[in-house]
């Protein structure tokens, strides 16, 4: 699953996945190479370079889940 900032902002508890913007940038690199004449069969498979952790504390509180401080410290974004 890709990171959908709207899902957590709309009440989802958390997501840990690739960012849509980063996937778009990687895709654009592939497209550019194809348009320049490269053969797609020659491309190495690439995964996301960075994963993002987003946590919605409001949702956690509503369902009675305490998110440990160590997890919160690693979050890229916290929605309060």
C-alpha positions in Angstrom: 0.0 0.0 0.0 1.3 3.4 -0.8 1.2 6.3 1.6 -2.0 8.2 1.2 -1.8 11.3 3.4 -5.5 11.8 3.2 -6.3 8.4 4.7 -4.6 9.1 8.0 -5.7 12.7 8.0 -9.3 11.5 7.6 -9.1 9.2 10.6 -6.9 6.3 9.7 -4.7 5.2 12.6 -1.3 5.0 10.8 0.6 4.2 7.7 4.1 3.1 7.0 4.8 3.0 3.3 6.2 4.8 0.3 5.1 8.3 -0.5 3.1 8.9 -3.7 5.3 11.8 -4.6 8.5 9.7 -4.3 7.0 7.0 -6.4 6.0 9.6 -9.0 9.6 10.9 -9.2 10.9 7.4 -9.7 8.4 6.7 -12.4 9.3 9.9 -14.2 12.9 8.7 -14.3 11.8 5.5 -16.0 9.6 7.3 -18.5 12.4 9.7 -19.3 14.8 6.9 -20.1 12.1 5.1 -22.2 11.5 8.3 -24.2 15.2 8.7 -24.7 15.2 5.2 -26.3 16.2 2.8 -23.5 14.8 -0.7 -23.5 12.5 -1.2 -20.4 13.6 -4.9 -20.3 17.1 -3.7 -19.4 15.9 -1.7 -16.3 16.7 -3.0 -12.8 13.7 -3.2 -10.5 13.7 -0.5 -7.9 11.8 -0.2 -4.7 11.0 2.9 -2.8 14.1 4.7 -1.4 12.2 6.0 1.7 9.3 4.9 3.7 7.2 7.3 5.8 5.5 6.7 9.1 2.4 8.8 9.7 0.4 8.4 13.0 -2.9 9.9 13.9 -2.9 10.5 17.7 -6.5 11.6 17.7 -7.7 8.3 16.2 -5.4 6.4 18.6 -7.0 8.2 21.6 -10.5 7.6 20.3 -10.0 3.8 20.1 -7.9 3.6 23.3 -4.5 2.9 21.9 -1.4 4.4 23.5 1.4 4.9 21.0 4.8 4.5 22.7 7.1 7.5 22.7 9.8 5.5 20.9 7.4 5.0 18.0 6.3 8.7 18.0 9.9 9.7 17.9 10.4 7.8 14.7 7.3 9.2 13.0 7.8 11.4 10.0 4.4 13.1 10.6 2.1 13.1 13.6 -1.5 14.2 13.3 -2.9 15.5 16.6 
